[in-house]
Amino acid sequence: MAEDRKSGTSGGRLGELLVREKLISPLQLQKAMEGQRSTGGRLGHQLTKLGYIDENELTAFLSKQYGVPSIHLADFEIDPEVLKLLPKELVVRHQIIPVNRAGTTLIVAMADPSNIYAIDDVKFVTNFNIDVVVASEQAIADAIEKYYTSNVSFDDVMVDFAGKDDEDLELAGDIDEDINVLDLEKSAGDAPVVKLVNLVLLDAIRKGASDIHIEPYEKQLRIRYRIDGMLYEVMKPPMKLKHAIVSRLKIMANLDIAERRLPQDGRIKLKMGRGKEMDFRVSILPVLWGEKIVMRLLDKSNLQLDMTRLGFEEGTLRDFKEAIAKPYGMILITGPTGSGKTTTLYSTLSELNKTSHNISTAEDPIEYNLYGINQCQMHDDIGLNFAASLRSFLRQDPDIIMVGEIRDFETAEIAVKAALTGHLVLSTLHTNDAPSTVSRLLNMGIEPFLVASSVNLIGAQRLVRKLCGECKAPVEVPRQNLIDVGIPPEECDSVKPMRGAGCRTCNNTGYKGRIAVYEMMVCNEEVREFILNGASTLELKREAVRNGMKTLRMSAVTKFREGMTSLEEVVRVTAPD
């Protein structure tokens, strides 16, 4: 890659050194290089993202390899005068950060200390001697965001609108319809509007939001971010910008700015530097006071494909891996929208993705592109739905089929037949837990003997917020509360509850990131017999638990006991058993 050619150490060279030192295996190197070809970026980032090597371990290795000190940038506050010595363009291009200055010597942190091109550029710009220290790629990226990107605030942008006509648009429907399309195009292109929209998108990325909501009301316009599953209000732009903001986003998503009566769906793709791309899935819905926009952020570089890092417990992961290793049958993942089902399926496909397998997926929409997998986008308007795609897949010599969602009898019937004729079928449904999925399939019209014969495993999942590692601390919780969530009375004294106090790292929420809790119902002979005999959901659940299934509540309580989440999250996300 171009980035590796510029640097003194290519990705392959780094990989060879790590294999030689036995820090990673040749197979892990091969998988990381495949991921690098697919998503771009540096090899080191791929290795840490896949969990093959810890960031601190990689930094220590590079420090030893090049004979330069390492630095933990998160613990270091950089002087603004030092930051002014290097322009943002140079810092972003080479992924470096100035750390300190001593006389005519500038200390610069780099992920690749052998990148002589970067060192020469810094020397040329500053006329200083350069001393290099090594830091992880993620730490440098975070520092660039912190010191060079996040300095522009919403308040700064809103100054651009000061002194302009502050009169809000009248909101009566007949006046709303008379807005001229040419005026919309012009206002959408105004520099302050462009700047504001760009800032909203970048700020959402910076804060780790999964969705952006832009909502018009009678007298207010509100922007909210969904961060770790919860919505937070970030700003209220002036009402006069309502149509300009919507039009700007429609233009970016290649949508019709003149159409304001029908829902529209589109996509915005942003290039973020370092070869990183961010996709925004845009949904526009006409509501009472205008058009509501929801944008789903799809960051390919943050897609977690390593199954061991999703939140599986040891026994649950073992059951899941045994199920996906079978040559045929159906595996169903259930849960509400936004519970991480797609991530679990993509990590499963990544695990199964071998040159010896033909894998086809039917998705609506395709959220991430995966190398080596044939992904098919649904188009209901021309008759290309899940059922039609499944029929075509069966003529494409498949080994593994993934269907985005089983919504109706036709799709369910074809999926079951595929599972019974030698194919491994993966799909999702919207149900509350694993046992109730059987009832859902029966209600769709699938015969009990077909469900019992075809399904290997049903998994339910939810996402709980993780406590912030910087500010979490022990907290007193009433004994009865522990008993109420399912902890045996005799074990309450050994539990050490934790809670996040709130800090800058977690935006004062006490939580940073999310982790999945899983419920995996293995369809063994006993469970199949219960299905054939028409057992109720409750009877199925009792039998599955008797066979070793951990419920969603049990899984969440385990995360709580390990200090990963709070008691409030356990209660918020899971129902009592």
Secondary structure, DSSP 8 states (H G I E B T S, - for coil): -HHHHHSSS-HHHHHHHHHHTTSS-HHHHHHHHHHHHHH-S-HHHHHHHTTSS-HHHHHHHHHHHHT--B--GGG----HHHHTTS-HHHHHHHTEEEEEEETTEEEEEES-TT-HHHHHHHHHHH-SEEEEEE--HHHHHHHHIIIIITT--HHHHHGGGTTS--------HHHHHT--HHHHHHHHTSHHHHHHHHHHHHHHHHTTEEEEEEEE-SS-EEEEEEETTEEEEEE---GGGHHHHHHHHHHHTT--TT--SS-EEEEEEEEEETTEEEEEEEEEEEETTEEEEEEEEEEGGG----GGGTT--HHHHHHHHHHHTSSSEEEEEE--TTSSHHHHHHHHHHHH--TT--EEEEESS--S--TT-EEEE-BGGGTB-HHHHHHHHTTS--SEEEES---SHHHHHHHHHHHHTT-EEEEEE--SSSHHHHHHHHHHT--HHHHHHHEEEEEEEEEEEEE-TTTEEE----HHHHHHTT--GGGGGG---EEE---TTTTTSSEEEEEEEEEEEE--HHHHHHHHTT--HHHHHHHHHHTT---HHHHHHHHHHTTSS-HHHHHHH----
